[in-house]
Structure formats: C-alpha cells, structure tokens
Amino acid sequence: MVIQASLVKASKHFSYAEHRTPKLFRSKSKKEYIEKLLKEDWKYELKRMIYSLSLQYYDSVCHLQFLTNGHENQVLFFGGVDSAYFQLEKQIPISCLITSPPYLQAQEYIRTANLELYWLGHSEEEIKEISRLEIPYRKANQILETKTLNEIKSKITREDLVAMIDSYFCYTMKALELAMRYIKKGGKSCIFVGNPTVDGKEIVTWKILMEYFCERGFEFENVFDDRIKNRQLFGSRNNKNPEGMKSEYLLVLSKN
C-alpha cells in the first residue's frame, strides 16, 4: 500500500493534470512543465520521487504504530457506505463527534479523485455510479428549512441552484443526524464547514446547521473563525467569487 500510494501521487505529478490543486484539470503552466520535463532525465526524477514518497509514507506508518503502541482502543472504519442512510449495527456512545461535511460546490470529491480511481483499476461505469451518489448531486427527497436557509434561497432565482442547495442540506443533515444520535448527554459535536457562494450569495453553512440542530436537542456553544491565509488559487477564475472562501468555521454544539 505504501508503494501504491506513492505511485498514485507520482503519476499525477508526471501527467498533464495540474498536480498543485485537487481538482482535475489541465493548465497552461502544467503543459509547459511537462514539456520541459520531457527534455530532461524524467525517468530518474520519477524513480527519485517514488522512492522519496515511499519513505515518507513508511515513516508516517511507523510513527502511527509508535504512538498507538500499548493502546487497546478500537478503531472502526467503514468504506463504500452511504453516509445519509448508514447505521451502526450496535449503539456506540460517543462523547465527541468531529466531522467535516462537503463544502457544497467548493469540493467535489469524486472529480478530485477520479483519475486516481482509473489508475487503481476502477471502471468508468463504477466511477459514474459513485458520482451519481455524491452530495449535492442527488435529488432531495426532503426539503429542510431554517430561518437563514429560507432567506438565502429567496434571493436565488435559478431553480437548478435552489435544487442543488436543497439536495446538499437534505443529505448532509441526514448524515449528521445519524452520526449525532450516538452522542451522549453533554457530549460535543464539532463540525468544520465553509461558507461557499452560490450565484454570488454566501451560504452561511455553520449558522444553518446551528439553527437546525438547536431545534433538535442541541445547544450552541461556540463558533470559531479560521481565516484562510495560505491558498492555491489560479488566475482567470470565471465565477462570482474569484477569491474563494475567506474562512472556515468550527461549529461546536452540545447535546442536552
């Protein structure tokens, strides 16, 4: 797995896909970089990168083993499940939930990883099937309402964007509710979110989540504003928010 992880990262670096950003696209600067690389000893550079990355990943695994040595804590992990409907087989009391749902249009996880999925052997149909399940590209089967959410939606005239917002909050709330049901009384829910823009309107995600869950057995404790100081943005961003999100937020709720 260490070698496989190294190969995946090196493959993107040595492809025409822009490796400095998670989203999959080709840039003029990356094309120039590859053309320059092809005139050099690129095979040596490829081997050097794979070797270096493999050592880094191996060191990380060893460090994790060192930190967890002697601990008897159990780690449960689940892959290939639908977070909007997945339920644990048994009740597991949780003292603190720490999570970060997708940032509406600001992150498309399958688009980010589909090149790697192809390299790992997944078929085009498999990847399309996963993409169809991705939030927020599913049709909402429930329209959620809060004061802030209704105000924002009333200012957006495009029906497709309103439908996307409805889908996002429908399935995000379903996933969060399923996870938060296991929190013990007095336990904390810590949710990292961003406030992306849709049609030039800021979606105040943390406030919408606060309003929704404060009507469902939780109390607002605090919200922390983490200003984004270092970012990788490319020129000629043709959208209504060319500078990207200014901050990320940590919403802290406690269960009554």
N, C-alpha and C positions, 0 to 999 in steps of 0.2 A: 504493500500500500504506500510506503514511503516513496519508492521509485515511481509508482503510478502517479502520485500527487505531483511529483517533480516533473514528470513528462507532460502532464496536463498544463502546468503553468508555463513550461518552456515552449510547448507547442504554440500557445497563443502569442508568446513573445516573438517567435520566429515566423509568424503568419502575417498576412496583410491586415488582420483585425487589430484595431487600436488596443494595445495592452495597458495603457495608462488609465483606462476607465472601465468600469464593469460592463457597461452596455456594449453590445456587439455592433460595431460599425467600422468602416474603413475611412481613414483620414488621409489628407494630402501629406502630412508630415510623416505618417507611418509608412506610406508608399516610398517616400524618399529615404526613410531609414532602412527599409528592406533592400532597396536598390543599392545603397551604399554598402550594406552588409554582404550582399552577394559578390561584391568585388574584393572582399576580404576573406580571411580563413574562417568562414562561418561554421564549418563543421567543428573546428576546435572550440569556438565560442559556445556552440550548442552543448558539447560534451562538458565544458567547464561549468556551464550554468546548471546542467542536470546534476553534476557532482556536488556543486555548492548547495543547491536546494535540498538535495537528499540529506546532506549532513545537517542542514538547518532543521529539517523536519524530524530527523532521527534524534537530534539533541532535544527538541521540544517534547518528543515522546518520552525520552529518558527523564527529562525534568518533571514531567507529569507523574511518572512512576515513582520518582523520589518523593514528591510532595504527598502522594497518596499511600506511600508505604506504611503499613501498620494500621491503616484506617479500615473500618469494617462497614463504611457507608455503602449503600446500594445505589447504583445508577440505573435508571430505567430509560430506555430510548425507543422511539417508535418511528419508523420510516414508511413512506408510501401510504399515509393515512390522511383522511380529510379532516382537518382540524375543526371544521364547523360542525361535525357530527361525531367525531371520535370520542369515546368514553372509556375510561379505565375499567378494567374488569372488577376491581375492588376499590372500596373507598380508602383513599390515602390522605390523611390530614396534612395540610400544608400550612406552614407558619408564614411563609413569604413567597409570593409569586413575582418573578422578574421576567418580563417579556417585552418584545418589540414587534408589533404588527407591521405589515407593509405600509409604506407611506403613499397610499393612493397611486397617482401616476408617477411618483418620484422614484419608484423602484419596480422593475418587472423582473422577477427572479428567473423565470424560465428563459426569457430573452437574454438575460445575463449569462446563463449557463448552457444555452443550447448547443453552442459549438463544442464545449467540453463533453456534453452528453452524446453527441455524434461520435467523438473520438473514443468514448468509453463503450461504444458498441450499441447504443440505443437507436432504434429505427425512427424514421421521420414520423410514422404514424403514432408511435409511442410518445414522442415529444409533443405532437399536436394534441394528443389526448390529455396529457398533463396540462398543457397550456389552456385548454378549454375549462379546466377546473380552477384556474388561478383567480384569486381576488385581484382586481374588482371586475373581472370579465365574465361573471356569471350573472344571470338574470335574478334579481331579488325576488324571493318568494314571501317577503315580509317588508313592509315599509316602516322604518323606525322614525320616531320623532323626538326631538328635543327643541327647546326654545332657540338655541343658537343654530342648530341644523336647519330648522324651518326658515329662519331669517336668511341664511346663506342661499338656500335653494330658491327662495322667492326672487333673488337677484340674478339668477342664471336663466337665460331664455332658451338655450339649446336643450331639447328634450333628451338627446343622447347623453349629454353630460350629467343631467339630473339622474338619468337611469344608472349611470356609472357610479354616482355618489350613493344612490340607494343600494346598489349591489355591494359596494365597498362596506358600508356600515352594517348592512344586513349580515354578511358572512363574518366580518370582523367581530361584531358583537356576539354572534353565536359562538365563535371560537373562544372568546374571552369569558363568556358566561360559563361555558363548560369547564374551563380551567379554574375559574374563580369559585365555583361551587364547592371545591375541596378545601378552600381556605378556612382555617379555624377562627372562632370568635376572637377578635382582637388582632388577627393576622393582617398582614400588609399585602397590598397589590401595587407593584411598581411597574409602570408602563411607560416605555420610551416611545415617543411619537414625534413626528414632524408636522408642520403646518404648510403643506404644499398649496399651490394655487390652481384653480380650475377656471378657465376663461377669465383670468385676471383677478378672480375673487379668492381671498385667503380662506382656506378651510381650517378653522381653529379646532383641530382634532382633539387636543387634550381637554378643551372645555366641553366638547360634545360628549366625550367619554365620561367626564365628571358628572355632567347633568344626568346622563343615562343611568349610571350606576349609583348615584346618590338617591335615586328613587327606588333602588333595589337592594337595600340593606347595607350600603357602604357610606362612609363619611369621608369628606375631602380633608386631607391633612396638609398637603403642600404641592406646589408645582415648581420645579427648578428649571431655569432657563440656561441652556448651554449654548453660548454663541459659537457659531461655526467660523473659525478663524482661518483654518487651512482647508482649501478645497481645490479640486481639479476641474475647472470649467474651460471649455473650448470656445473660441471666438465664433461669431455669427450664429449665436443661439436664436433661432427664429421662433420665439414664443413670447408670451406676455409677462414672463418672469425670467429675463435673461440672466439675472444674478443668482438664481437658485434660492433655496431656503436660507434664511438668516440664522435660524436657531433650531435646535432640537430641544425637546422638553421631557422631563421626567415627572409624571403624574403619580402621586402617592395617595392611595386610598386605604382606609382601614375598615375591617368588617365589624359591624355592630354585633 
